[in-house]
């Protein structure tokens, strides 16, 4: 069973690892998005957020301080949800909200599982 729990944590964390690496790969674009929101020091904020997201995702896989890593990933998920552009068609917006809701469910389930099973 532990293999399946590890696999499920990896599958959830992969979303955040991909997103954080994407922030580094498309650094200028990500920085511009934050600049357009009038966030000061957008480049530094982008780098710090990407690094925190990556570390939290790795800690989530390893179950190191899982409560904190889940909380950080949930905060990233909430921030991501509020950044969904209104310019998308309604069906796309609904799908993105549902995707984020599913990820949230996976994070909460992983947290509960980790608390219930000390070796999970």
N, C-alpha and C positions, 0 to 999 in steps of 0.2 A: 504493500500500500504506500510506503514511503516514496517509491519511485514515481507513483502517480501524483502524489502531492507535490513533489519536486517538479515534475513535468508541468503541472497546472500553474505553479508559481512562475516557472520560466515562461510559459505562454503569455501570462498576464504581464510579466516584467518586460518581455520582448517589445511590447507596444511602447513602453516608456523608454527603453534603450534605443529603439529605432528613432523615436521622437527627439531624444537628446542628441543623438549622433546627427540627425537631420539639422538640428539647430547649428551644430558646428560646420557641417558641410555647406549649408545655405546661410552662412553667418550674416552676410550683407542683407539678404531678404528679411531674415528674422529681426535684425537690428532696425531695419526700415519700418517694419510693422510696429515695433515698440516706439520708435521715433514719431510715427504718425499718431500714436496715442498720447503724445507729449510726455513720455516717460524720460526723465533725465538720465544721462549716462547710459543710453540704450545699449551700446556695445558691451559695456561692463555687465549690465544687468542680464543681457542675453547669455554671455559666457557663464556667469554665476548660476543662472537658472538651469542651463544645460548641464553643468557639472553636478549640481544638486540633484537633478532628475536622474542622471546616470548613476550616481552613488546610491540614491534611494532605491532604484530598481535592482541594483546588484545586491544591496543589503536585503531587499525583499526576497530575492532568490535564496540567499544564504540563511534567511531567518535571523539575521543579526539585528537586534533592536527592532523587531517586526512592527511593534505598535507605532513607533516613530516613522518608520519607512512607509507604512500604510497611510498614516496621516499625511505625510508629504506628498505621496502619490495621489491621494484624494484631493489635496489642495491643487495640484497640477491639473487634475481632471476637471475640477470646478472652474479653474481659470480658463482652461481650454474650452469648456462648454460655453462660457460667456463670451468667448472670442469668435464663436461661429458667426460668420458674416450674414447679415440679413439679406444680402443681394442674391443668395442662393434660392432656388425654387423651394417652396414649402416642403415638398416631399424629401428633398435632400436634407433640409434642416431637421425634419423629423427623424430621418435615419441617423443623422449624426448624434442627436439627443439620445436615441435608443441605444446606439453603440456605446456612448459614454455611460448610460445607465447600466448596461450589461457589464462593462468594465468595473464600475463601482460595486456591483453585486459580487463579482469575482474577488475584488479586494477585500470586501467585508467577509465573504465566506472563507477566504484564506486566513484572515485574522482570527476568525472564530475557530477554525480548524487548528491553527497554531496554538491557541489558548487551551483547547480541549485535549490536544495530543502533544505532550512535551517532546516527542521524538519525531513529529510529522514534518 
